[in-house]
Amino acid sequence: MQAEIVFLGSGTSMGVPTLGCGCAVCTSSDPRDSRMRPSIVVLFRQGDSERCVLIDTGPDFRQQALRENLRGIDAVLYTHSHADHIMGLDDLRPLSFKNPQKIPLYADRTTTQVLQQVFEYTFSESNHYPYKARVELLPLQDHTRIFGADFVTVPLLHGALETVGFRFGNAAYLTDMSDIPEASFPLLQDLDVLIVDALRRAPHPSHSNVETSLKFIEKIRPRQAYFTHIAHDLGHVEMENELPGNVHMAYDGLRVPFEL
């Protein structure tokens, strides 16, 4: 089926502009150099209904949802438990009130524990406040089927931390990673769209840099690739002019069609 990826945010954990910085990218007038914390939604139709699957609820989720006019979220998938990927969970509240069922949140064991601790007031069975987010935590499986669409977990390494990416149809989203385990490459064959972490030019202990991400792309051989989780070290136009023809800089609000 035809589907669409919408980049809610393409920036790093500190966002761009970065607080206190006056570099060329942070002061750029190009709106593609303004990057909120990383997240995407996957939009597709199921019968007469449009479905919206969110990957991560970062601290900018409210502004991102307003910008993209998101009227509902059908499910959330979490890549890991870091603050820039979870802290917008409470902003699901007004969207969850519209759903006849609780919004399912799929997370691994570590992320589930962190969410339960940070958002104790949401998940506590003893809290009967009627306007808390109507959500439920569900264990993330190797394959998660959501309204007829399959989301396949792709194990990744984020420094010493194990994180996950997701493959859905002919697309894959690999944010917050420094390495791809060899066992994950078979999950990434025959992609039309690959979205991959590319923080900056210089090496980083827990994120892939431009050189390493280009090597991953060369090995995976997607038809198109997009960098995300981009710091203020990389200007949009400058990098677009340097990258191979099938590799692009993502930017907030970018929409990419693909086959789900």
N, C-alpha and C positions, 0 to 999 in steps of 0.2 A: 504494500500500500504506500501511497505517497505520504511523506511526513516532512517536518521542518524542524530544524534546530534553531533556537533563538539564544544568542549569547546575552544573558542578563549582566554578567560581568566578566571581564577578561584580565583583571589586574591581580596583583599580588596581595598578600595579607595586609599590607599597609595602604593599599590603594594608590592611585595616581590621579591628581597630584598627591605627593607624599607630604605629610605635615612638616612644616619647617624647612622645606626644600625650595630652592630657587633655580634649579637646573633648567636646561632648555626644554626638556620634556614636560616637567611640572608646570612651566609657564607657557607652554605651547597654546596657540589659538586653534589648533586642529582638534575638533571634538573627539577624534579617534585616539588621541593621546590621553584622554580622561578615562580612567579605568576603575570601575567598582570591583569589589571582591568577587572571586570567580564562582560562576554558577551558570547553568543552562536550563532551558526547558525544552522538552521534546513534545511537539504538537502533532496529533494525528486524528483521523476520524474513525469512529467505530459506529457504523450505521449512520444514524442522523445526529450523533453527538460528537463534538470535538473534545478530545481528551488532551489533558495537559499533565505531563509527568515532569516533576522538578528534581534536579540533581543538586542537592545541598541547599541549606537555608542560611546564607551568609548574613552578616550584620547590615548589609545594604538591601536586603530583600524587599522591604517596603517600598523604597524608592524605585527599585527595578520593576516591581509589579505595577506600580503606578505608571511608569514610563511606557511599559509594553501593554498596558490596559488588560492585565490578566484578571479575569472575572472568577476563576475557580482553579483549584489544584486537585487533581484526582489521586495523586500518589507522590511520595517523596522517596528518593534513593539517596543514601549518604555514602560518601567516599571515605570519610574518616572523621575523627572527633575534634579536630582543631577549631579554634574559636571562629576563624574566618569562614568556616563551613557549617556552623551550627547555630550561631547566636541570633539568627533571625527567626527561629522556630516560633516564637510567640506571635509574630506577625501573620502566622497562618490563621489566627483566631477568627477574624471576620470572614475569611473565605471558608473556613470549616463550618460556620454556622449555616451555610447554604446547602451543605451536603446532607443527603438523607442518612448516610453512614459516616462513621469516623474516617478521617483521611488516614490511610495506611502509611506508616513511616518504616522503611526497610533499612536496617542497619546491622552491622556485625556486632559481636558481643561487647567489644571494648567501647564502640561508639554508643551502643545502647546503655551501657552503664554510665557513661558520661552524661548523656542526655537525661537519664533518670535523676542524676545528682544535680545537674545545673538547673533543670526545669522540674524540680521536685513538686512544685505546686501544680504542674500540669498533669503529672502521672500519678500523684498520690491518690489512692483509693479513698482516703479519709477526707479529701478536699472535695466538697460537693458544690463549690461555686459554679453557678450555671453558665458563666461566660468564659471559662477557661477553654483553651483550644480543644476542639473535638477531634482528637488524633489518637492513634494506637500504634504502639511499637510492634513490629513483626520481624522475625529473624531473616536476615539476608541469606538467600540461597545461591547456589551456583547459577541457577536459572530462575528468574522471577518473571512470571507472566502477569501482565497488567493490561486488562481490557483487550486481550487478543494479541498483544505485542510482547515479544520476549526480550528481556534485558539480562545479558550474560555478564557475570562478574569476572573481571580481569585482575588477578593479583598483581600488585605493584610494590615497589620499595620506595619509601620516602625517607631517605637516610636509613636509620635503623628501624623505623616504624613500617609496619605492613599496612598498606592502604589498598584501595580497590579503584579500578576504573570500570567502565561499562561498555559493552558492545550491544548495539541495538540495530537490527537489520544490517545495512551496509555501512554503518557509521560506528565510531568508537570515540569515547571521551576519556582521556588519560590526564587528569590534572594532578598536581602535587605528587610528583614522583621524581626520583633521581635515577632509577634503573627499572628495567623490565625483566623479570625472571625469564629464563629460557623457556620454561613450561608455558608461559603466557603467549608466546608468539604464534602458536597454532590458532589461538582464538582471534587473531588479528589479520587473518588472510582475506584477500578479495574484498578490501574495503574501498568504497567510493570516497568516504570522508574520514580522516583521522584528525582528532583534536588532541594536541600534546603540549604538555608543560614545556615552556622555554623561557626561563626567568630572565636571563641576561647573557652577555657574552662570556664573562668570567665564570669559572667553576664555582659551584655552591655545594655545601655538604648534603643538602636534602632536596635539591631541585635540579632538574636537567637544564643545561645551558643550550645556547643556539647550536654549537658544534655537535654536541651529543644528540640533540633532538633531530638534527639533519641526518645523523647516522642511523637513528631509529627509523626515520622515514625511508631512507634508502633501503633498509632491510625489510621493512613491512611493505613498501611499494603501494601505498594508497594512490588512488587517482588524484585526490586533492588532500592537502594537509593544512591545518591551521594551528598557529601558535596561540597559547593562552597562558594565564598566570604570569603576565608580563610585568616586570618592574619598570621603574622610571629610567633605567639605563638604555632602553631601546625606544627610539622614535619610530612612529608608524611609517611615515613616508621613506625615511632612510632605510629601514629594514626591508620594506616591500621592494625597493630598487635593488637590493642585494640578493634576495632569496630566489631560488629556482622558480620556474614558471608555475609549477603546481603546488607551491608552498606560499602561504599567506599569513599575514598578521591578522588575528581576530580583533574585533573591536566591539564595544558595548552596543547592543542593538542589531548586530549583524544577524541576518537570517540565511540559513543554508538549507536548501531542499535536499532530500535523499529518499531512498527507498527503504521502508521499514519492513 
